[in-house]
Amino acid sequence: MNFRVLIVDDDEKITKMLRRGLILEGHTVEVARDGELALRSLAHTTYDLVILDLIMPGPDGIEVCRRLRATGDDVPILILTARDEIGDRVLGLDAGADDYLVKPFSYEELLARVRALLRRRRPHESSVVLRYSDLTLDMATWEARRGDCLLESLSPTEFELLAYFLRHPRQVLRREQLLESIWGYDYDGNANVLELYVGYLRRRLEVNGAPRLIQTIRGVGYVLREE
């Protein structure tokens, strides 16, 4: 299910990480760098979720919450902040936020909070399960299965890469496309990281002699398809 999410944070590293992860979850994502831009976006666009930093230029997260709720908008709001005082948490919730996550946070915890808030927004809609052949990936529970076999303890990167393959079955994906989508447009590390993680996924998916699903297209990249 596609939801529209607004990320409000002046930390570019965090916004890029969140944007990439939420797009992989299948959502439409927009970014505002300060409170004033956020309020303008919220005045003209309907969102399903707002992820809001507490400390930023212009109106801070508390003020954005207050102004938004004053208009009657009930969009779920998840506050992100480095503040860890109980009083700050209460202040954010009193201003109208639905949940509160303290930096630094784990990616898995953030996704769990996001899913919970979106389920609350659309309580009658089922969670997304990606499927191809006998492979399934439940985006709500992070459970991956090959047939009846549960693939245990996928790392966040393995999860993101597998989800990307499952969203593009039978499509040849260029190495550059995968690196940009999973590791970011400014990725300047070892390009062999893609081969490394494809190898990790293959070992998980081919347990007990199961046939290969992630095929190599020499000189181009990879494709998720049956042999």
VENQUIUR-V786393 format. One record per backbone hydrogen bond with DSSP energy under -1.0 kcal/mol. NH is the residue of the N-H (numbers start at 1). CO is the residue of the C=O. E is the energy in kcal/mol with one decimal. If there is no record, write none. Layout:
nh co e
NH CO E
NH CO E
This chain:
nh co e
5 28 -3.1
6 49 -2.4
7 30 -2.9
8 51 -3.3
9 32 -1.7
15 11 -2.3
16 12 -2.4
17 13 -1.9
18 14 -2.7
19 15 -2.7
20 16 -2.4
21 17 -2.2
22 18 -2.6
23 19 -2.2
24 20 -1.9
25 21 -1.0
26 23 -1.6
27 22 -2.3
28 3 -2.8
30 5 -2.5
32 7 -2.8
35 57 -1.7
38 34 -1.9
39 35 -2.3
40 36 -1.9
41 37 -2.3
42 38 -2.7
43 39 -1.4
45 41 -1.8
48 4 -3.1
49 4 -1.2
50 76 -2.3
51 6 -2.9
52 78 -3.0
53 8 -3.0
54 80 -1.9
61 54 -2.3
64 60 -2.4
65 61 -2.4
66 62 -2.4
67 63 -2.6
68 64 -2.5
69 65 -2.7
70 66 -1.9
72 69 -1.4
73 68 -1.4
78 50 -3.0
79 99 -2.3
80 52 -2.8
81 101 -1.7
89 85 -1.8
90 86 -2.5
91 87 -2.2
92 88 -2.3
93 89 -2.4
94 90 -2.9
95 91 -1.5
96 93 -1.1
97 92 -2.1
98 77 -2.4
99 77 -1.6
101 79 -2.9
103 81 -3.3
110 106 -2.1
111 107 -2.4
112 108 -2.1
113 109 -2.4
114 110 -2.7
115 111 -2.7
116 112 -2.1
117 113 -2.3
118 114 -2.4
119 115 -2.4
120 116 -1.6
121 117 -1.4
122 118 -2.3
125 122 -1.7
130 137 -2.7
132 135 -2.4
135 132 -2.8
136 145 -2.4
137 130 -2.5
138 143 -2.9
139 128 -2.3
142 138 -1.9
145 136 -2.5
146 149 -2.6
147 134 -3.5
149 146 -2.0
151 144 -3.1
159 155 -2.8
160 156 -2.5
161 157 -2.6
162 158 -2.7
163 159 -2.6
164 160 -2.1
165 161 -2.2
166 162 -2.4
167 163 -1.7
170 224 -2.9
171 168 -1.5
173 222 -3.4
175 220 -2.2
178 174 -2.2
179 175 -2.7
180 176 -2.4
181 177 -2.2
182 178 -2.5
183 179 -1.9
187 184 -1.6
193 190 -2.0
194 191 -1.1
196 192 -2.2
197 193 -2.2
198 194 -2.5
199 195 -2.1
200 196 -1.8
201 197 -2.5
202 198 -2.5
203 199 -2.1
204 200 -1.6
205 201 -3.0
206 202 -2.3
209 206 -1.3
210 207 -1.2
215 223 -3.1
217 221 -2.9
220 217 -2.4
221 217 -1.9
222 173 -2.2
223 215 -2.0
225 213 -2.6
